[in-house]
Amino acid sequence: MELLELLKKNSLLSVSLGVLFLFSIIVFFATDASYDAIESASIWVRNYFGYFYLYLGLGCVLLLVIVAISPLGRIKLGKENQKPEHSLWAWTAMLYSAGMGAGILLRAVQEPVFMFQNPPYPSELQPEILALEFTFYQWGFTAWAFYGLFAMVVGYALFVRKKKVLVSSTIEDTIRNTVARKGIDVMTILTTVFGLIAAIGLGTAQINGGLNHLFTYSFGLGTTLLLAVLISMIAFYSAWQGVDRGIKVISKFNIIITLMLLFFVFLTSNVGDILSSLGKASLQYILDFIPMSLAWGKYNPGITFLTDWTFYYWAFWLAWAPFTGIFIARISKGRTLRQLLLGVLIIPSLGTFFWFSVFGTSAFQLIESWGTYSNEFDNVFSSIFVFLENYPMAGLLNLTTVLLLISFLVTSVDSAVFVLSMFTDRGKKTPRKSHRLLWSIFILLATLALILLGSAKPEIDVLVAVQKLLIITSLPFALFMVVMTSIFLKEIWKG
């Protein structure tokens, strides 16, 4: 009864769920037509706005660096004498788990090897260094700049100007049209839900692939559905417990296990080669960052490569930026803008560079030792499990990876449930548990429906369709970011 009362009294909640329900009905009864429409629209967005995404990404990085090193960087998110709510360790664990966790497991081996086998452009660099440099580029400063920009703007509105935890609160003093502001919040909710469904679907597919590889048995649809239920239930419990007693605890667990896996592979591989590759690729990435970000001259890999990789990644980071950025803002009370921005840009980027250097360089060495390469690392869902088979205690390592995948997915879902609940509970920093329950149930049902639809329509890759849908929904956010940032800079300059 309480949930029904919520829907009656809360227009943002009822409109968001209504739009999602209507969209689901259309997709279910017109699957082929919906898939074709999403495919066409996503290609159109990438073709016509891909370069705009590149310029926006570079602009975000430069803007955050300028704000961080300028006097504006001294602005504190909260009272002047207030200490950060969370330690640097806990803060880093939460922002990384929410923003990127499962993705680095998905692509740890497959992406560097792909870049090694298919160089993005001719270069005088060693193929291994170019492969790592381009991987750093797609997972580094720009991705975190998209997140950091939202964290900065929302954090300032939340802790300095005492606004509600809503994307629309960042522009409400300038844009007073209520319908427009509601539309922005609904758009944020829709994109967050689609991103979650895609993440859970991809994550359960990789976990399933890992189990199949480990036990040489074909785990089918039932296992995938059970995994989705398990992840959603743990995420609900974590979100129910709140940031300190739930999300923070699991995030710390993630980082500890990730570091253990990372350093095990690092110390049992060629340490010297890994450190050398890390240093060379990182330095080259910094030197080439601006021309790479503009796809300028010899750094232009061509429209096909950009469309399949960079434009897709930028659209994906943009689509996740509101939810992740708002979560980062929520956990950053007591930090200055300088601490927030430099922390978001540098700490997770360096961790990601080290991660891909360890797994990428080790994979290159394995391929060299084999003498021939038969696409062992091509499958994005099984590549890391195939890779770990070449190390001591392979079974334990692969089981740990499966556990880590589940845990990272949990922290993505629980933080998103918490943010969605903040949105629909009138922007409260600590939303009511009824909202957390409602969003946990809805996300689980939507995920199960998507997985079932995919099994019923094997000729259509439904998960890929949802990912492409994120590319479409990221365009309004990209345009909105320009408006939001302009308003923020005007207000902060006056302040």
N, C-alpha and C positions, 0 to 999 in steps of 0.2 A: 504493500500500500504506500509506503514511504517513497518508493521509486516512482510510482505513478504520480504522486503529489509533486515530486521533483520535476517531472516532465511537464506538468500543467503550469507550474509557476516559473519555470526557467526557460525563457525563449531561446537562448543560445544553445542550451542542451537539446531541446526538442527539435529546433531547426537543423542542428548538426546531425542528429540521429536520423531525422526524416530524410535529409538529402542522401546520407549514406545508405539508408534502406532503399530509397528510390533507385539509386545508382546500382545497388546489388540486384534488384529485381530486373532492371534493364539488361544488365550483363548476363544474368542467369537465363533469361528467355531469348536474348539476342546475342549469344556469345560470339558467333562468327563475325557479325556486323560490328559489334563492340570492339573486338580485337583489331579488325581492319581499320576502324576509325582511330583507335589509340595508336596503332603503328604509323598511320599516315601523319597524324598530328605530331607525334614525337619526332619524326624525321623532319617535318616542317620547322619545328622549334629549333632543332639542332642546326639545320641548314641556314636559317635566317637569323638566329640569335646566338649561335655558337661563339662567334667572335666577340659579341657583346659580353658573353659570360667570361671570356678570357680577360677582356679589359676591366670588367667589374672585379674579377678576382685580384688582379694586380693592384687596382685602386684600393681594394680593402686592405691588402697587406701594407701598402705604403701609408695609408691613413692611420692604421693602428700603430705603426711604428712612430709616426709623427706625433700622435696624441700621447703615446707612452713616454717619449723623451722630452716632450714639451712641458711647460708648467701645468697644463691640464692633467697630466699624469698624477699629480699630487692629490687630486680630488678623491675623497674616501667614500666608499659605498657604505654609508652609515655615519654614526657620530664620530667626531674627531678623535676621541680617546678610546674608541672601540677596537678591540682586538678581533682578528679573523675568527669566525665561528668554527672553522675546521682547520686542522693542521695542514701544512703543505702536503704531507704524505696522503692524508685522507682526501684532501681536495683534488690532488692529481689523480688518485685512484678513481674517484667518482666521475671526473670529467672525461677521463680516458675510456672508462667502461661504458659510459653513456654515448660517447661520440664515435667510437671506432672499434671497440673490442673485437667482436666476432669477425669483422672484415679482414683484420690482419691475419687471422687463422685461415680464412678462405683463400686469400691471395698470397700467402707467405712464400710459396715456392712457385706457383703457377705464373704469376705476373712477371717476376724477374726473368724466369726462363723464357717466357714468351717474348719479352723485350730483347733478350739475348739472341733468340732465334730469328726475330723479325725486328731489326733495328728501326727506330722511328724515322731516322734520316741518316745520310752518310756522314761519318765523323772520323776524325783522326784519333779519337779516343779508342782505348781497348774496348771491344764489344761488351765485356763484363762491366766496365765502369759506366759506359753509356746506358746499359740496361738498368743498373742501379740508380743512376742519376735521374732517368726518366720516371722510374718507380717512385723515387723520393719526391719528384715534382708533383706527381698525381696524388700523393698521400701527405704532403708536407705543409708548408706555410699557408698555401691558399685555402686548403680545406679548413684549417683551424682559424683562418682570418674570417671566413664566412660565419663560423660559430662565434668567434670573438666579437665581431661587430654587433650581433644580436645581444650577446651577453653584456656588452658595454652599454648599449642604448637602453635595454630593458633594466639592467642593474641600476643605472642612473635614475630612470623613472621610478623604480621601486624603492630604492633606499635613500635617494637624495630628495626627490620630489614627492615621495610618499604616495605613489600611484598604485593601482591594482596590478596584479600579475597577468596582464593581457597585452598582446602585441598592439592592440589599438590604443592602449594608454600612452604609447610613445608619441602619438600624433594628435591626441584628443584636444589639446589646446589650440591647435592650428586648424584641424579638420573637424568641424563640429557636427557634421552630418551623421546622425545616429545610424542610419541604414548602411552607410559606407563603412563605419567603424565595425558594425556587427558583421558585415561581409568579410572584412579582414580577419576577424576572429574565427568565423566559420571556415574560411579558407585555410587558416592555420591548423584547425582541428582536422579537417579532411586530409590535408597533406601528412600530418602526423600519423593518422590511422593507416593510410595507404603505405607509408614507410614502414610502420610496424608490421603490417601483414606481410609485406615483401621480406622483411628481415627474418621474421619467424619462419616463413615458408622456405627461404634459402637456407637458413640455419638448420632446420629439421632435415632438409635434403642432404646437407653435408654430414650431419650426425648419422643419418641413415646410411650414407655412403661409407662412413667410417666403420659402422657396425658390420656392414656387408663385407668390407675388406678384412676386418679383424676376424670374423667368424666364418668367412667363406660361405655365407648363407644369404639368400635373397630375402631380406626383411622388406615387407611390402607396405601397402597403404595403411594397414592397421597400426604398424609401428610408428609411422609418420604421424598419424592422428594422436596416438598415445603420447608421443614426444611433445606435440603441440599442447596437449592438455597438461602434461607435467610442467612444462616451462611456464605456462600461463598461471597455474596454481601456485607455483613457488613465487612468481612475480607478484601475484596478488597478495600473498602473505607478506612479502617484503614491502610493497607499497602500503599495505594496511599498518605495518609497524612504523612507517614513516622514514624520514631521511636518516636519523641517527641510529635507530635500532634495526633498520632493515637494509636500505639501499647502501649506506656507508659500509656496513659489515660485509655484505656480499662483494662490493667493489674492492675492498681491501683483500679479500680472499682471491679474487680474480688476479690482481696484480702480483700477489705473492706466488701463485701457481704459474702465472705467465713468466715471471722472472726465473723461476726454477727451471722451467722448460727451456727458456731462452739460453740460460747459462750452461745447462747441460749440453745442448747442441754446440754452443760456442766453445766450451772447454774440450769437447771430444772431436772437434774439427780442427782445421789449420788456423790457429789463433792469429798468427802473423799475417796471413793472407786476408783474413776477415778485417782486421784493423787497418791494414793498408788500403783495402777496397773502400772501407767506410770513410777514411780520411780523404782519399782521392775523389770519390763520388760526391761527398759532402761539399768539399771545396769547389768542385766543378759546378755543382748545383747552385751554390751561392753566386759564382761568377756568371753563370748563364741564366740566372733566374729571370731577369727582365726580358731578354730576347726570347726565351722559352715561353714566357707568359704572354708575349705578343705574337708568337708563332712567326717570328721575324726572320726573313732571309733564309739562311741555311738551317735555321731551327724550326722551319715549318715542315711538319711531317706529311702534309697534304690533307685535303678535306676528308677523305675516306678514313684515314687513321684518326684524325681529330674527332670525327663524328663517332667512331666506334669506341674511343677511349676517353680523350680529354674532355670533350663536350659532355659526354655522358657522365663522367665523374663530377664535373663542375655542377651540372644540373642536379646530380644526386646529393652533393654536399649542400647545395642551396636549399633543396627540398627538406633536408634534415636540420638546417640552420635554426629555424624558429624554435623547434622543440628543444634541441640540444643547447642552443644559446640561452634560452630561458632557464633551463635547468642549471646551467653553469652560473647564470646570474643569481639564481636562488641560493646557491651554495657559496657565493662569494662575498657575503656580507662581512664588512670589517676590513676588506682589502682595498687598496687604492687602485685607480684605473691603471696605473703603471704596473703594479703587481699582477693584476688580472690579465692585461693584454700581453705583457712579455711572458707571463706564465703560460697562457693559452697558446701563444705562437711558438715558443721555444721548447718547453719541456716535453710535450707529447710528440712534437716533430722530431726531436733528437732521439727519443725512444723508438719511434717508428723507423728512423734511418738505421739505427743499430739492429733492430729486428730484421729488416729486409736485407741488411748486409750479412747477418749471420746465416739466414736461411738461403738467401740468393747465392752468395759466394760458395756455400757448402754444396748447393745443388749444381752449380757450374763445375765444381771439382768432381762431383759424382759422375756427371756426364762425360767429363774428360777421362776419368778412370775406366768408364765402360767402353770407350772407344767408338761406340755407335750410340745414337739416340733414337729410340723408337716411340717418341711422344709419351713417355711414361708420366710426365708431369702436365700433360695437356688438360686433363679433367680437373676442373676447378673444385669439384666436390671431394675428390680422392687424392689429389696431388700431395698434400702434406702427409697423408697416411703412408703413401708409397715411399715418400722421402724418408720418413722415420723408420721404415723397415730396414734401412741400411745402418742403423745405430744400435749400440748395446741396449738391452732391455726394451726392444721395440714394442712388445706387447704392452708393457706398462706405460710407455710414452704415448702410444696411440689411445689407450684408455684414458690417460690424463688429458689428452687433447679433446676427446669426446666430452669429458666432464667439464673442461674449460669452455667448450662451445656452448654447452647448456647454461653454464653460469654467466657467460657474457651475454647471451640472449636474455636471460632473466634480468640482468641489470639494465639492458636497453628497454625492455618492456616495463619494468617497475618504475623507472624514471619517467617514461612516457606516460604511464597511467597517472603518475603523480602530477605531471604537468597538465595533462588533459583535465584532471580533477580541479586543479587550480583555475583553469580557464572557466569551466562551467560552474564552479562554486563562487561566482562573482569576483574572481581574481584574488581569492584569499591565499596567503602564503602557506597556510596549513589547511588544506581542504577537508571537508567532512568525509568520513569513511564510507558513507553511502555513495558518494560520487566515485570513490576508488573502486567500490564493489561493482557499480554499474559499468564503468569503463573496462574493468577486467573481464566481466562477462561478455560484453559486446565484442571486445577484441578477440576473445577466444572463439566465439561463435563465427565471427567474420573469417578468422583464419581457417577454422574447420571447413567452412563453406567453400573457401578458395581452394583448399587442398582436394576436397571432394569434386569440385568442378574440374580441377585439373585432371583427376583420374577419369572423370566421365568424358572429358574432351582431350584425349591424348594427342590429337593432331594439333592442338593449340597449347603453347607454353604459357599457361596462365600467370606463372610467377614473373616471367619476362614481361608480360603485358602490364603487370602492376608496377614493375620497375620503370617501364616506359611511361606509365601514367604519372609517375613522380617527375619525369622530365617535363611533362606538360604543365603540371601544377607548380613547378619551380619557376616558370616564366613570370607569372604575376608577382611572385615573391622577389624575383630579381629586380623587377621594375619598382616594386614597393620599397625595396632596400634603398634605392636612390633617393626616393622621397623622404623616407624615414631618417636617413643619414643627414640629409640637407636640413631637415627640421631640428634634429638633435644638435648639429653643429651651430645653428643659429641660436638655439636656446642656451647651449653651454657657453658660447662666446659672450652672450649677454650676462649670464650668471657670473 
